[in-house]
Amino acid sequence: MCWTYVVTCYYDFFSSYFVALDIEMGRTITGASNPIVLYVSGDNTQVIAYSQQRYRIFGETLDIAVGNCLDRFARIIGLSNDPSPGYNIELSARTKRPLKLLPLPYATKGMDVSLSGILTAAEGYTHDKRFRPSLSEMKERENRDDVITPEDLCFSLQETVFAMLVEITERAMAHVGSKEVLIVGGVGCNERLQEMMGIMAEERGGKVFATDERWASVSSHRIWDLPTGDHQILYRQWHSDCPGWTRELSNGVQDPAV
């Protein structure tokens, strides 16, 4: 029991520390000033804003993270892990062939989301008699409109999940009056998510900042790859939703406690 507690605390501390590191590195690279942050990865799904020297979590997943949801579904339909399951879902949903938008549960609760039910519903379609693992397996004289393909499911899953993320992010923007959104985390490099978030931000007169695959998934050695000019000092004690954050800019002036 003691070892379980120690390991759990160790994991919780360092996973939240890397959330903060991802955010500050994203701000450094993109030039975002004081954005609403959508953190989307295999471990975390959170909407975060900085206020009074701490990052405050406005909303989060109530069960599984969005990256975990996408990765698990990729395994269900047999997509490759190379280069990543989530990227292969993005490619499958980007096909030029017309795709179906299948109904899936849309579960937002305030600024929180629930993703486990969507994953279960998407998996349920793979047991539907209309499901075909590939178009080559269509029966003779079978109409394309009468079958469900993995591409249909990838498209539907992405559109539904990303719409939920855009909705809760917009609510946080409205709450704090922000005009900036910063998307960080491994799922943050998904171009469709960036596109949908950009449409919402533009309608509000705002702007989206996002990192590409080089920075979307943080690891400690990437700190030293940050641009040398106009960078923030990254303190090791920073972690998400913990007091005592101090942003120091290159000119020596500290960010005010917003």
Number of C-alpha atoms within 10 A of each C-alpha: 5 7 8 9 10 11 11 11 12 11 12 11 14 13 16 18 19 20 24 25 22 24 23 20 25 25 23 20 16 13 13 18 13 17 23 25 28 27 27 27 22 18 16 21 25 26 29 23 21 18 15 14 17 20 22 17 16 19 22 24 21 15 14 19 22 30 21 22 22 26 19 17 22 21 12 14 17 12 19 14 13 9 8 12 21 28 22 19 25 19 14 17 22 15 12 7 9 10 19 16 15 16 13 19 17 15 16 19 14 13 20 21 25 21 22 19 16 19 22 14 14 22 16 11 17 18 10 11 9 13 20 17 15 12 13 7 9 17 10 6 6 9 9 10 10 9 19 22 20 25 23 20 27 27 21 20 26 21 18 18 24 17 17 21 27 19 18 23 26 21 16 23 22 12 10 12 11 17 19 20 27 27 28 28 28 26 25 25 21 21 14 16 20 20 12 15 24 18 15 17 20 13 9 15 10 15 19 22 21 24 22 16 14 10 22 23 20 20 11 10 8 12 14 8 9 15 12 10 9 13 19 21 14 16 15 10 12 21 22 22 19 15 15 13 22 18 19 17 15 13 9 9 9 12 15 11 12 9
